[in-house]
Amino acid sequence: RLTPLRREEMARDVVEGRVSKAHAARIYGVTAKVVARWVGRFLAEGSVGMIDRSSRPKTSPKRTEAAVADAIVALRRQRLTGKHIA
């Protein structure tokens, strides 16, 4: 819903006391929790903190082993369903 520019605008409005978090949530069409998240990030990192970040985890400790994944791919290419592979 929010572009980095709108996030910064919203955070500045709250930080500078022009609007409350609840009012900013209504204005920008998000929840108060989202407003609090962006305000916190703005206070910690400034304008740089308003850019989009990847939601991909840094590590995947329970990741499927490569050999198993390759075997699954081979079975899928034989047109087997997930139920049959399991």
N, C-alpha and C positions, 0 to 999 in steps of 0.2 A: 504493500500500500504506500509505503513511503520511500521516496528517493533519498539518496544521501543529503541532498540540499534541504529537503523538507524535514529530515530528521534533525539536522543541525538547527534549522529555524525553530522547530518544536522545542528542542533542548534549550536553546537560548531563551525562548519565551518563558520557560519554567524557571531556569536558573536566574534570570534577571527579574523574576517576580511579576511578570506581566499577566501570567495565568497560573492556575493551580494544575497539578498533575491530572486531576479528574476533569477539569475543564479542557485541558489540552487533549485528553483522550477523546472527548466528544468532538472537538474541533477537527482533529486529524483522523477520526474514524478508527481508532485503535483502542486497546484496553489500557487502563491505568498502569498495569504491570509492564506493558510494552513501553509506555512513556518513561516509567522509572528505569527500565533497562537502558534506554537510549540516553537519558539524562546522566545516569551513572557512568556510562561509557564516555560521554562528552566531558564530564568532569575529570575523568581519569586520563583521557587521551586527546582531548580537544577535537578539532575538525577531522583529524586523521581517523579517529575512532568511528566516524559515521559511515565509512565505506562498507560495502558488503564483504562478508567473510564466507569461506567455504564451511559447510556443515559436515564435511567428511571428517571422521575421527582420525587423529594422528596415528594411532595404532589399532590393530584388530587382533587381539590375542587369540580369539577363537576362530580365526579364519580357516576355511577349508584348505587342506593341503593341496599343493599344485597337482600332484599325481591323481588325487581323487577328482579334482576339478576337471582335469584332462579326460579322465574316464567318463565322467558325466557328459562332457561335451561330445565325446565319441558316441555315446548311447543316444543322445538327443539327435545327433545327425542321422541315426538309424530310425528316427521318428518315434522313439519310445517316449512315453509320457513320464512325468515325475512319479506317478503311482507305480508304474512298471519298474522304473529304475530303483526306487526305494526297496 
